[in-house]
Amino acid sequence: MKNLAVFIDIKNGQLADSSKRLLDFAGDWAGTNGAEAIYVYGFDHISSDQLNSHSFIKQYIHIKIPGLVNHGQIMSPLLDDVKQKGISQILYVKSLLTDTIASFLAKSLSVPVVSNVLKLQKVSDGYQFTKSIFSGKALLTTQVNGDSFIAAFSKAFSVDVPQGTGSSSISQAEVSLGTDSQNKLIENYPLTGSIPLPDAAIVVGAGRGFKDPSNWGIVEDLAKELGAATACSKPVSDLNWRPHHEHVGQTGVKIAPKLYLACGISGAIQHLAGVNGSRKIVVINNDPEAPFFKHADYGIVGDVFDVLPRLLNKLKSH
Ligand SMILES: Cc1cc2nc3c(=O)[nH]c(=O)nc-3n(C[C@H](O)[C@H](O)[C@H](O)COP(=O)(O)OP(=O)(O)OC[C@H]3O[C@@H](n4cnc5c(N)ncnc54)[C@H](O)[C@@H]3O)c2cc1C
């Protein structure tokens, strides 16, 4: 193995929690697998001191994207940069943009891509990946022989490695992707002013138990107090009670927060498929037989219109 690349996610100048964990993993991985250097790529400015540095991190490369990232002519400057740096392994946490870039790099470099990775380890004749399949219902171990691969980590992956110390000096560079006369990016804006759901450390989810869209005030107030994002079940967004980008589950957004607070949601298998990467799940439901309780770390049997205001008051008084 020669060099390692890590693609990171930056939101409002801050490193996403999943990218922090990936950098810690990469630092440890480089140390134990003989990498010479780690090159970190991202799509925004970031200060070097945020890259919870390991001594292997040599450079941060800001990828500047002028338009839609959709074909080789545009991405060839990035491909040249990756080749020139002698990168043979690429790690990233799944997102639409990184998936697009990774599929292009995989084709151009003729290396395999393994997606939904939860665990990666070196074995005598290659690398073994544990990945989540069937919406998190089963695990699959697959092996890549040879030294080169691209690993797309699931947001739910966890690491048990030493954290970086922030002590190494990291240079900064830029790669500008090419331009495209046929496509141009007109506007790029966040869906809401609030915390983006896929990256939120805390998520408050609400379901049909809230009965009417006018009852969502308490959900929003609680989310604000906790610094959380709001989510909902599919029927809630189908009924247009909440926007579709809040719908989590098998057919919606997949989340892996530190804490998922599920309120008035039954816990159907399709909903669980999108939230079972959460590290702690707290369920509030007035039906003690609600299936969600079987998947909860903590459960409160109670009426959301009684429990949530009390919880909010308690939080505000601290
Ligand atoms: C192909 C397919 C894909 C699907 N994909 C998804 C998906 O991605 N995401 C998703 O969420 N669903 C999905 N569904 C739908 C899923 O099967 C469930 O129907 C849905 O998750 C139920 O939503 P809910 O829990 O909000 O509503 P309900 O099933 O109506 O449950 C409401 C819950 O609220 C509780 N409750 C009621 N009043 C109160 C109160 N006052 N206080 C406390 N608790 C209360 C009830 O006890 C109940 O458990 C999919 C279904 C199919 C067939």
The ligand as an SDF file (V2000), in Angstrom:
LIG
                    3D

 53 58  0  0  0  0  0  0  0  0999 V2000
  -42.9320   -0.4150    0.7780 C   0  0  0  0  0  0  0  0  0  0  0  0
  -43.1140    0.3900    2.0290 C   0  0  0  0  0  0  0  0  0  0  0  0
  -42.1350    1.3010    2.3750 C   0  0  0  0  0  0  0  0  0  0  0  0
  -42.2900    2.0630    3.5290 C   0  0  0  0  0  0  0  0  0  0  0  0
  -41.3010    2.9490    3.8680 N   0  0  0  0  0  0  0  0  0  0  0  0
  -41.4130    3.6280    5.0380 C   0  0  0  0  0  0  0  0  0  0  0  0
  -40.3770    4.4980    5.4590 C   0  0  0  0  0  0  0  0  0  0  0  0
  -39.3570    4.6870    4.7630 O   0  0  0  0  0  0  0  0  0  0  0  0
  -40.5220    5.1430    6.6200 N   0  0  0  0  0  0  0  0  0  0  0  0
  -41.6380    4.9930    7.4290 C   0  0  0  0  0  0  0  0  0  0  0  0
  -41.7160    5.6310    8.4890 O   0  0  0  0  0  0  0  0  0  0  0  0
  -42.6150    4.1700    7.0360 N   0  0  0  0  0  0  0  0  0  0  0  0
  -42.5520    3.4910    5.8740 C   0  0  0  0  0  0  0  0  0  0  0  0
  -43.5720    2.6930    5.4840 N   0  0  0  0  0  0  0  0  0  0  0  0
  -44.8110    2.7060    6.2910 C   0  0  0  0  0  0  0  0  0  0  0  0
  -44.7260    1.8310    7.5370 C   0  0  0  0  0  0  0  0  0  0  0  0
  -45.0760    0.4880    7.2050 O   0  0  0  0  0  0  0  0  0  0  0  0
  -45.6890    2.3370    8.6250 C   0  0  0  0  0  0  0  0  0  0  0  0
  -46.9940    2.3510    8.0990 O   0  0  0  0  0  0  0  0  0  0  0  0
  -45.3300    3.7200    9.1350 C   0  0  0  0  0  0  0  0  0  0  0  0
  -43.9780    3.7720    9.5430 O   0  0  0  0  0  0  0  0  0  0  0  0
  -46.2200    4.0550   10.3210 C   0  0  0  0  0  0  0  0  0  0  0  0
  -46.0470    5.3880   10.6590 O   0  0  0  0  0  0  0  0  0  0  0  0
  -46.3790    5.8780   12.1400 P   0  0  0  0  0  0  0  0  0  0  0  0
  -45.6880    5.0080   13.1030 O   0  0  0  0  0  0  0  0  0  0  0  0
  -46.1550    7.3420   12.1860 O   0  0  0  0  0  0  0  0  0  0  0  0
  -47.9790    5.6910   12.2020 O   0  0  0  0  0  0  0  0  0  0  0  0
  -48.8610    4.6060   12.9330 P   0  0  0  0  0  0  0  0  0  0  0  0
  -48.5560    3.2460   12.4650 O   0  0  0  0  0  0  0  0  0  0  0  0
  -50.2600    5.0910   12.7690 O   0  0  0  0  0  0  0  0  0  0  0  0
  -48.4200    4.6750   14.4540 O   0  0  0  0  0  0  0  0  0  0  0  0
  -48.6620    5.7710   15.2830 C   0  0  0  0  0  0  0  0  0  0  0  0
  -48.1110    5.4150   16.6520 C   0  0  0  0  0  0  0  0  0  0  0  0
  -48.3360    6.5050   17.5120 O   0  0  0  0  0  0  0  0  0  0  0  0
  -48.7910    6.0160   18.7630 C   0  0  0  0  0  0  0  0  0  0  0  0
  -49.6160    7.0750   19.3500 N   0  0  0  0  0  0  0  0  0  0  0  0
  -50.8550    7.5170   18.9770 C   0  0  0  0  0  0  0  0  0  0  0  0
  -51.2330    8.5580   19.7370 N   0  0  0  0  0  0  0  0  0  0  0  0
  -50.2250    8.7780   20.6140 C   0  0  0  0  0  0  0  0  0  0  0  0
  -50.0310    9.6970   21.6650 C   0  0  0  0  0  0  0  0  0  0  0  0
  -50.9690   10.6560   21.9560 N   0  0  0  0  0  0  0  0  0  0  0  0
  -48.9010    9.6280   22.3850 N   0  0  0  0  0  0  0  0  0  0  0  0
  -47.9630    8.6930   22.1470 C   0  0  0  0  0  0  0  0  0  0  0  0
  -48.0810    7.7990   21.1390 N   0  0  0  0  0  0  0  0  0  0  0  0
  -49.2010    7.8380   20.3740 C   0  0  0  0  0  0  0  0  0  0  0  0
  -49.5880    4.7650   18.4560 C   0  0  0  0  0  0  0  0  0  0  0  0
  -49.6060    3.9040   19.5790 O   0  0  0  0  0  0  0  0  0  0  0  0
  -48.7870    4.1900   17.3000 C   0  0  0  0  0  0  0  0  0  0  0  0
  -47.7840    3.2860   17.7650 O   0  0  0  0  0  0  0  0  0  0  0  0
  -43.4430    1.9200    4.3490 C   0  0  0  0  0  0  0  0  0  0  0  0
  -44.4210    0.9760    3.9760 C   0  0  0  0  0  0  0  0  0  0  0  0
  -44.2560    0.2270    2.8480 C   0  0  0  0  0  0  0  0  0  0  0  0
  -45.3130   -0.7730    2.4970 C   0  0  0  0  0  0  0  0  0  0  0  0
  1  2  1  0
  2  3  1  0
  2 52  2  0
  3  4  2  0
  4  5  1  0
  4 50  1  0
  5  6  2  0
  6  7  1  0
  6 13  1  0
  7  8  2  0
  7  9  1  0
  9 10  1  0
 10 11  2  0
 10 12  1  0
 12 13  2  0
 13 14  1  0
 14 15  1  0
 14 50  1  0
 15 16  1  0
 16 17  1  0
 16 18  1  0
 18 19  1  0
 18 20  1  0
 20 21  1  0
 20 22  1  0
 22 23  1  0
 23 24  1  0
 24 25  2  0
 24 26  1  0
 24 27  1  0
 27 28  1  0
 28 29  2  0
 28 30  1  0
 28 31  1  0
 31 32  1  0
 32 33  1  0
 33 34  1  0
 33 48  1  0
 34 35  1  0
 35 36  1  0
 35 46  1  0
 36 37  1  0
 36 45  1  0
 37 38  2  0
 38 39  1  0
 39 40  1  0
 39 45  2  0
 40 41  1  0
 40 42  2  0
 42 43  1  0
 43 44  2  0
 44 45  1  0
 46 47  1  0
 46 48  1  0
 48 49  1  0
 50 51  2  0
 51 52  1  0
 52 53  1  0
M  END
$$$$
